Amino acid sequence: MVMIGASILSADYGNMSEEVKKAENAKIDFFHVDIMDGHFVPNLSLGLSVPMDLKKITDFPLDVHLMVENPEKFIPKVAGYAEMVAFHAESTKYLFKTIDLIKEYGAKPIIALNPSTTIDCLEYVLDELYGVLVMSVEPGFSGQSFINPMVKKIDVLKKKITSENYDTKIFVDGGINVNTAPKVVAVGADALIAASAIYGKEDINSAVNELRNSVNRL
C-alpha cells in the first residue's frame, strides 16, 4: 500500500486544527512539514515550533523536511516531535553524523535529493536510512510542475535498493497529483507527498481518494 502524506505547506495556517482534521478524516498516512531557512532555499516557511504545535492536535505521524543549511543545528529542536526527519544531502558535509543525530532523538532518518543530485552520494549510507526523499521539483516553492526525468531517477534508485536487499523507502515530493502519482509508483515509489493536490482542493476527502485510486489501479 502506497503511503500518502499531506503537506501542510498548502494548508490554511489560520485554521490549522480544521485542516489537520480534514486530512485525518480523508485517511492520509502522515503529515509533511517543510521548514525552510531562506538560505538553502530562498523562501522562509513554518517555524521550528510547528512540529511541537501539531503534536498537540494530531496523533498522526509527522515527517519534518529540513530545507536548511547545517541541519544538525535544527534537528534537536524538531526531531523529538517527529516520526521522520528528512535533510538534504547537499546541506551538510556530515551525512553519517546527521543520520545518527536523528536516530538519537528517536526519529527515522531520510535523505532528500534535489532534482539535479545523483544517487551516488547515497552509496555508503543507504542502508542507514529509513527513506530517500526524491524531490521532483526544485525545493522551496509549492505548486511547481513535476520534473519528468525524476521517474528514471526513482527507477534507478529502486533497482539499487532491491538489488542490495535494503528496506529503504522511496518518498516523492513535488508536483504529485493523479497524473504524476501513477508514474512514480509504477517505478517503485513507496510514499507520495502532496500539497496543492490535497489542500488546494475544496473537498479534501475526494482529493485523497482520487490520489489513492490513481495508484491502486496499477
KAPEBEL-V487724 format. One record per backbone hydrogen bond with DSSP energy under -0.5 kcal/mol. CO is the residue of the C=O (numbers start at 1). NH is the residue of the N-H. If there is no record, write none. Layout:
BEGIN
co: <CO/CO>
nh: <NH/NH>
END
This chain:
BEGIN
co: <3/4/4/5/5/6/6/7/8/11/12/13/15/16/17/18/19/20/21/22/23/24/29/30/31/31/32/32/33/34/35/36/43/47/49/50/51/52/53/54/54/61/62/62/62/63/63/64/64/65/65/66/66/67/70/71/71/72/74/74/75/75/78/79/83/84/85/86/87/88/89/91/93/94/95/96/97/98/99/100/101/102/102/103/108/109/109/110/110/111/112/113/114/118/119/120/122/122/125/126/130/131/132/132/133/133/134/134/136/138/141/146/147/148/149/150/151/152/153/154/155/156/157/158/159/160/161/162/169/169/170/170/171/172/173/173/177/180/181/182/183/184/185/190/191/192/192/193/194/195/195/195/196/198/202/203/204/205/206/207/208/209/210/211/212/212/213/215>
nh: <192/29/30/7/194/8/32/10/11/13/15/16/19/20/21/22/23/24/25/26/28/27/61/6/33/63/8/34/65/46/67/45/38/50/53/54/55/56/56/57/58/31/64/83/84/33/65/66/86/35/67/68/88/37/73/74/75/76/77/78/78/79/81/82/108/64/110/66/112/91/92/70/95/98/99/100/101/102/103/104/105/105/107/106/85/130/131/87/112/133/89/135/117/121/122/123/125/126/128/129/169/111/134/171/113/135/136/173/147/141/144/148/150/151/153/154/155/156/157/158/159/160/161/162/163/164/166/165/132/171/190/191/134/193/136/137/181/184/185/186/187/189/188/3/172/5/194/174/7/198/199/200/200/201/204/207/208/209/210/211/212/213/214/215/215/216/217/218>
END
